[in-house]
Amino acid sequence: MKNTQIIGMGHYAPERVVTNAELEKWMDTSDQWIRERTGIERRHWISEGEKLEDLAYNASTMALENAGLRASEIDCIIVACIMSDYLFPGTSALLQARLGLPGIPAIDIRNACSGFVYALSIADKFVKTGTYKNVLVVGAEVQSTSLDLSTRGRDIAVIFADGAGAAVVSATDDQNKGVLTTHLHADGNFVDQLCMKKPSVNMRPRLGKELLESDEIYPYMEGRHVFKHAVTRFPEVIKEALEATGYSLEDIDLLIPHQANLRISEAVGKRLGIAPEKVYSNIQEYGNTTAASIPLAMSEAAGKGLIKENDLVCLAAFGAGFTWASALIRF
Ligand code: COA
């Protein structure tokens, strides 16, 4: 059986940088509060005219170049993102057209912050079963336009941001390298703790004047509840990956958790006894970019030389749904 290797990675964040100080202009918040509670110092937001598709495309072309592959060598595209430039079809179709690849499958995954690990897991199965040789797996997200920038929405507005990351995964005969295991979970009992309810398909008309006044058109999060679940689920799903492969926590060279909140990543590292330098964090620069956060962090870490040949890297995610997931990869 083939194995699945990550042969190239890329990432992209919009040029527009929004500092914590800039947020203070719109809402009652402070740089100090945001840094202390989340670790975030700045984030990137799209500018007028910039699209989610652009972010996905830029990350993808970097990943292809990094892999040394032409776009035409990709057999399948899987894109993880909560929302899309169009309500339908999803971003994968837009990206497929932009890359000039008509005919190959374009799949959308909507599992929020766990989306990239879900997408990687699906790509892994396609490759291992010999269905496709080269799969482009993307996490891309534009959250900035959905935020309530008044004080009412400050708990969420200071956290979420825009970005994209991509990985080219490819079939290899080397059984000791590549995606060793993936684990996916969800518990829909918690949909209401982290969600955005409107506009909804069950409304006629879907868009009305009164809707613009409703706070249901903005993301909603029970922050403390999410925090509590995240610090339990992350360690659980990381241990699950280790148990499935016979590795121990000491074997992990780099843990790349979804960049939800620096305090969550630190708490997870502490609970597991993983040294802080082995837990990758770039939330300071990008905020929480939901499905984009893991591939963006993984590509950035690789670019900094933090992922070397033979390193054991663990990806771990938690997000809306709730969903949580992990992947263990030997590079
Ligand atoms: N600036 C200033 N004050 C803020 C604020 C902001 N941006 N957002 C909330 N506050 C206020 C609250 O109104 C509250 O004020 P009060 O005490 O007068 O009522 C106070 O700060 C504390 O709020 P609380 O929600 O209890 O803070 P917290 O320590 O739980 O931190 C989060 C809030 C959102 C940072 C934290 O709960 C968190 O990170 N949760 C997980 C979020 C996450 O990771 N989501 C993504 C999952 S994928």
Boltz pocket constraint, residues with backbone or C-beta under 6 A from the ligand:
constraints:
  - pocket:
      binder: B
      contacts: [[A, 28], [A, 29], [A, 30], [A, 33], [A, 34], [A, 37], [A, 38], [A, 113], [A, 154], [A, 155], [A, 156], [A, 158], [A, 221], [A, 222], [A, 223], [A, 224], [A, 226], [A, 227], [A, 230], [A, 260], [A, 261], [A, 264], [A, 288], [A, 318], [A, 319], [A, 320]]
      max_distance: 6.0
